[in-house]
Amino acid sequence: MYEQFFALKQKPFSLTSNPSFLFLSRRHKEALSSLLYGIKERVGFIEITGEIGAGKTTLCRALLNQLDEKTKTAFIFNSNLSGLQLMQTIVEDLGIEARQKNKGSLFSELNRFLIQQLGLGNNVVLIIDEAQNLSAKILEQIRMLSNLESGNEKLLQIILVGQPELRQKLELPHLRQLRQRIAIRYHIKALDKEEVPLYITHRLNQAGSNGAGPFFDADAYEEIFKYSAGIPRLINNVCDKSLLMAFVLETRSINAEIVKKSIVEIEGGVSL
């Protein structure tokens, strides 16, 4: 709606997980490096956590773009699956043609595929998003997948991505064996105050601004950080609303007053 007014090619603060908009803060760089290292070294289990809206899914999509053709991937978005549904989704995502659809046959087909890929010098990665929703029973099934190995090589690299509740769930006594197998853990924290202007500028530039506006002033950045506490999704919400309000007011400059009014409307109030 406001893209033409600001001469933007697309909306800069969309809530979709577009890896081209990923802002690599210090913590996101560290998380991405941890993922790439874990996959390359075939460590088996990796755990990535972060608050809601911290950019975990976007980071995973960016990771997929950095993997070469020697790395085969399955990305599970729906964590509310039964054990059989999970196996079916993994097998389908990896392009495995299974003759039978029961859990035992799918497990055997997956094992055969993983051994074949190892022989070809390939690596196989399973990413499970929103993993905090997985039941203890399903997590135990996932642990069993990590038993698929050949000699000293882990045939399947498993990345569990979730909210902080995932860390709490993995502390349960009956998940001790799974917890002990996690070789790499990383928690993505919110952006620092100094990173918020950089984040906003990055997204505007990716959308086609290239320094030509719209322009947020220092007080606007202050209000955005105060409201969002550095959580990217909340920053996107308030910036998108602020651009819409600036468009209505026919101004290319976003000040603290516009941001405050935008926040009031986001929270369900009526700005005056």
C-alpha positions as CSV (number, residue, x, y, z in Angstrom):
1,M,0.0,0.0,0.0
2,Y,2.8,2.4,0.9
3,E,5.6,0.9,-1.3
4,Q,5.1,3.3,-4.2
5,F,5.0,6.4,-2.0
6,F,8.4,5.4,-0.5
7,A,9.8,4.1,-3.8
8,L,10.2,0.6,-2.4
9,K,10.3,-2.6,-4.4
10,Q,8.5,-4.6,-1.7
11,K,7.3,-4.4,1.9
12,P,10.4,-4.2,4.1
13,F,8.8,-5.4,7.3
14,S,6.7,-8.3,6.2
15,L,6.4,-11.1,8.9
16,T,7.1,-13.9,6.4
17,S,10.4,-15.7,6.9
18,N,12.3,-14.4,3.9
19,P,16.0,-15.3,4.2
20,S,17.1,-12.4,1.9
21,F,15.9,-10.0,4.7
22,L,17.9,-11.8,7.4
23,F,19.9,-9.3,9.5
24,L,23.0,-11.1,10.7
25,S,23.4,-9.6,14.2
26,R,26.4,-10.9,16.2
27,R,24.2,-13.6,17.8
28,H,22.6,-14.6,14.5
29,K,26.1,-14.9,12.9
30,E,27.2,-17.1,15.8
31,A,24.1,-19.3,15.5
32,L,24.6,-19.7,11.8
33,S,28.2,-20.6,12.3
34,S,27.3,-23.1,14.9
35,L,24.8,-24.7,12.5
36,L,27.3,-24.9,9.6
37,Y,30.0,-26.3,11.8
38,G,27.7,-28.9,13.3
39,I,26.5,-30.1,9.9
40,K,30.0,-30.2,8.4
41,E,31.5,-32.1,11.4
42,R,28.5,-34.5,11.5
43,V,28.0,-33.9,15.2
44,G,24.5,-35.5,15.2
45,F,22.2,-33.3,17.4
46,I,22.1,-29.4,17.4
47,E,19.7,-27.3,19.5
48,I,18.8,-23.7,18.5
49,T,16.5,-21.8,20.8
50,G,15.2,-18.2,20.9
51,E,12.2,-16.2,22.0
52,I,9.1,-15.9,19.8
53,G,10.0,-13.7,16.8
54,A,13.8,-13.8,17.3
55,G,14.3,-14.9,13.7
56,K,14.9,-18.7,14.2
57,T,12.9,-19.8,11.1
58,T,14.4,-17.1,8.9
59,L,17.8,-18.2,10.1
60,C,17.0,-21.8,9.1
61,R,15.9,-20.7,5.7
62,A,19.1,-18.8,5.3
63,L,21.0,-21.9,6.3
64,L,19.4,-23.9,3.6
65,N,20.6,-21.3,1.0
66,Q,24.2,-21.8,2.2
67,L,24.3,-25.6,2.0
68,D,25.7,-27.1,-1.2
69,E,24.3,-29.9,-3.4
70,K,26.1,-32.5,-1.3
71,T,23.8,-31.8,1.6
72,K,20.3,-33.2,1.5
73,T,17.7,-31.7,3.8
74,A,14.3,-32.3,5.2
75,F,12.6,-29.3,6.9
76,I,9.6,-30.1,9.2
77,F,7.5,-27.0,9.9
78,N,4.5,-28.8,11.6
79,S,5.7,-30.2,14.9
80,N,2.2,-31.4,15.9
81,L,2.6,-34.8,14.2
82,S,2.2,-38.4,15.2
83,G,5.3,-40.7,15.1
84,L,4.1,-42.2,11.8
85,Q,3.3,-38.8,10.3
86,L,6.7,-37.5,11.2
87,M,8.4,-40.5,9.5
88,Q,6.3,-40.0,6.4
89,T,7.1,-36.3,6.2
90,I,10.8,-36.9,6.6
91,V,10.8,-39.6,4.0
92,E,8.8,-37.5,1.5
93,D,10.9,-34.4,2.1
94,L,14.0,-36.3,1.3
95,G,12.4,-37.7,-1.9
96,I,12.5,-41.3,-0.8
97,E,10.0,-43.6,-2.5
98,A,8.7,-45.9,0.2
99,R,6.9,-49.0,-0.9
100,Q,5.1,-49.4,2.5
101,K,3.8,-46.7,4.8
102,N,4.2,-48.3,8.3
103,K,6.7,-46.9,10.7
104,G,9.1,-49.9,10.6
105,S,9.3,-49.9,6.8
106,L,9.8,-46.1,6.7
107,F,12.6,-46.4,9.2
108,S,14.3,-49.1,7.1
109,E,13.9,-47.0,3.9
110,L,15.4,-44.0,5.6
111,N,18.4,-46.0,6.9
112,R,19.0,-47.4,3.4
113,F,18.9,-43.9,2.0
114,L,21.3,-42.5,4.6
115,I,23.8,-45.3,3.9
116,Q,23.5,-44.6,0.2
117,Q,24.1,-40.9,0.7
118,L,27.2,-41.5,2.8
119,G,28.6,-43.7,0.1
120,L,28.1,-40.8,-2.3
121,G,29.9,-38.4,0.0
122,N,26.7,-36.6,0.9
123,N,25.4,-35.4,4.2
124,V,21.7,-35.5,5.3
125,V,20.1,-32.9,7.6
126,L,16.8,-32.9,9.4
127,I,15.5,-29.6,10.7
128,I,12.5,-29.6,13.0
129,D,11.0,-26.1,13.7
130,E,8.8,-25.3,16.7
131,A,10.3,-28.4,18.4
132,Q,9.1,-27.2,21.8
133,N,5.7,-28.7,20.7
134,L,7.1,-32.2,20.3
135,S,5.9,-34.7,22.8
136,A,8.3,-36.6,24.9
137,K,7.4,-39.8,23.0
138,I,8.2,-38.1,19.6
139,L,11.4,-36.7,21.0
140,E,12.4,-40.2,22.0
141,Q,11.6,-41.4,18.5
142,I,13.8,-38.7,17.1
143,R,16.6,-39.8,19.4
144,M,16.3,-43.3,17.9
145,L,16.9,-41.8,14.5
146,S,20.3,-40.6,15.8
147,N,21.2,-44.3,16.2
148,L,21.5,-44.5,12.5
149,E,25.3,-44.3,12.1
150,S,28.1,-46.0,10.3
151,G,31.4,-46.5,12.1
152,N,32.3,-43.0,13.5
153,E,30.0,-41.2,11.1
154,K,26.6,-39.8,12.1
155,L,24.3,-40.6,9.1
156,L,21.7,-37.9,10.0
157,Q,22.3,-34.5,11.4
158,I,19.2,-33.4,13.5
159,I,18.6,-29.7,14.3
160,L,15.9,-29.0,16.9
161,V,14.7,-25.4,16.7
162,G,12.4,-23.9,19.2
163,Q,11.3,-21.5,21.9
164,P,13.0,-21.5,25.4
165,E,10.4,-24.1,26.5
166,L,12.4,-26.6,24.4
167,R,15.4,-26.3,26.7
168,Q,13.1,-26.8,29.7
169,K,11.5,-29.9,28.1
170,L,14.9,-31.4,27.4
171,E,15.8,-31.2,31.1
172,L,13.1,-33.8,31.9
173,P,14.7,-36.9,33.5
174,H,13.3,-39.3,30.9
175,L,14.9,-37.3,28.1
176,R,18.3,-37.5,29.6
177,Q,19.7,-39.8,26.8
178,L,18.6,-37.3,24.2
179,R,19.9,-34.3,26.1
180,Q,23.3,-36.0,26.4
181,R,23.5,-36.4,22.6
182,I,23.1,-32.8,21.8
183,A,26.6,-31.6,20.8
184,I,25.9,-28.0,20.1
185,R,23.4,-25.6,21.8
186,Y,22.9,-22.0,21.0
187,H,20.3,-19.5,22.3
188,I,19.5,-16.5,20.0
189,K,19.0,-13.4,22.2
190,A,17.2,-10.2,21.1
191,L,19.0,-7.5,19.2
192,D,21.0,-4.9,21.2
193,K,19.8,-1.3,21.3
194,E,22.6,-0.3,18.9
195,E,21.6,-3.1,16.5
196,V,18.0,-1.9,16.1
197,P,18.7,1.0,13.7
198,L,21.1,-1.2,11.7
199,Y,18.4,-3.9,11.5
200,I,15.8,-1.4,10.2
201,T,18.2,0.2,7.7
202,H,19.1,-3.3,6.5
203,R,15.5,-4.2,5.8
204,L,14.8,-0.9,4.1
205,N,17.8,-1.3,1.8
206,Q,16.8,-4.9,1.0
207,A,13.4,-3.6,0.0
208,G,15.0,-1.0,-2.4
209,S,15.5,2.1,-0.3
210,N,19.3,2.3,-0.7
211,G,19.4,5.2,1.7
212,A,16.7,7.2,0.0
213,G,14.2,6.9,2.9
214,P,11.9,6.6,4.6
215,F,13.9,8.0,7.5
216,F,13.5,7.1,11.2
217,D,14.9,9.7,13.6
218,A,16.9,8.9,16.8
219,D,13.8,9.3,19.0
220,A,11.8,6.9,16.8
221,Y,14.5,4.3,17.1
222,E,14.4,4.8,20.9
223,E,10.6,4.2,21.0
224,I,10.9,1.1,18.8
225,F,13.5,-0.5,21.0
226,K,11.6,0.4,24.1
227,Y,8.5,-1.4,22.7
228,S,10.2,-4.4,21.0
229,A,13.0,-5.0,23.5
230,G,15.0,-6.0,20.4
231,I,12.7,-8.8,19.2
232,P,12.7,-8.7,15.3
233,R,9.1,-9.6,14.8
234,L,7.9,-6.8,17.1
235,I,10.3,-4.4,15.4
236,N,8.7,-5.4,12.0
237,N,5.2,-4.9,13.4
238,V,5.8,-1.4,14.7
239,C,7.9,-0.3,11.6
240,D,5.3,-1.5,9.2
241,K,2.5,0.3,11.1
242,S,4.7,3.4,11.3
243,L,5.3,3.4,7.5
244,L,1.6,3.1,6.9
245,M,0.9,6.0,9.2
246,A,3.6,8.1,7.6
247,F,2.1,7.3,4.2
248,V,-1.3,8.6,5.4
249,L,0.3,11.7,6.7
250,E,2.3,12.1,3.5
251,T,5.7,12.4,5.2
252,R,8.9,10.4,4.5
253,S,10.1,11.0,8.1
254,I,9.1,8.8,11.0
255,N,9.5,10.4,14.4
256,A,8.7,9.3,17.9
257,E,5.1,10.6,17.8
258,I,4.3,8.4,14.7
259,V,5.9,5.4,16.4
260,K,4.0,5.9,19.6
261,K,0.7,6.2,17.8
262,S,1.5,3.1,15.8
263,I,2.2,1.2,19.0
264,V,-1.2,2.3,20.5
265,E,-3.0,1.0,17.4
266,I,-1.0,-2.3,17.4
267,E,-2.1,-2.8,21.0
268,G,-5.7,-2.3,20.2
269,G,-6.1,1.3,21.2
270,V,-7.1,4.3,19.2
271,S,-4.5,6.9,18.5
272,L,-5.6,10.6,18.6
